[in-house]
Every structure is written in C-alpha cells, then in structure tokens.
Amino acid sequence: MRQRKKAEMYPLVKSWQESGKSKTNFCQIQDIKLHTFIYWVNKYETETGSKKLANKTGKFVSIEVSPPVEGNISLYYPNGVRLNLSGQVNSEYLSTLIKLGSHV
C-alpha cells in the first residue's frame, strides 16, 4: 500500500475544489481511493480553516425561505444521500443544496 504525502495530496484537493466534480468522480479520474481522498480533504480543510458551513455546535443552521418553489423535489448526492423536499422551497436555498452536494 502506497503512503500519500501532504505535498502530493493538497494540490489534488485544490484541483478538486476548483473542478466542480464530486469527490467520487474526481477520485475515479485521478485513480485515488475515495476514503483516502476524504481523509486528505478533511485534513486540508481543517488546516486551512476552509470548511464550508462549519457549525461548531453541531446543530442545524437556520435559514430563511422565500420566494418559494413549489412541488416535490429529490436531490441525490454522490455519496448516496437522498434529500426529499416537498412544499415550498426558496430557489436560492435549493441552489445552495445542489452546490453543496457537488462537494460531498
């Protein structure tokens, strides 16, 4: 098993962040094991303080929803998480959820 080093992995993490690809897709292209890459992403984000939407209390972040988008919406994230929304959802909030999903 090959040991990966910070000097090798941090540039890959930066490249992934700029690519807009999911972690899974990026790892397939780069021939990196997903769990190894997730380790380095977490290490990089912790070290650089770039964790997005970090909430030190571990609780949900409150949001305001308006104007609404109506209907049933399902988001399927690359890591297998499925999010079902029904009723009225703010279009900006929906856009944020979609963007966050690309970083999972």
Phi, psi and omega in degrees: 000134184271131177276132177261147184248157179306316182297333179273320190275324182300317176298327177292321178298315179299318179298318178297316181301323181279341186284330185079004180275160174288160178300317181301311181296315180300316180296322178297316181295319184273355182058053178239141176290134184303313183296328176294317181294318179300319177304312183289326176297312180298317179297315180297312182295324178293316182291321183269352182070026184258016177299127183275140179054035178294134180232105187296337180277345181077011180260167178293151178267132180284142180227160175249134185245112173183147347289156188276153167248131185260150174123183177261126182235133176240130175249130178247113183271155183301334181274006177097352179288136178240129181243120179254127179240137176224157182089219183258129180228133177298134182296325177293320178296316178299316178300318179297318179297320179294315180296319179298325180297332180286349180256007182276000000 
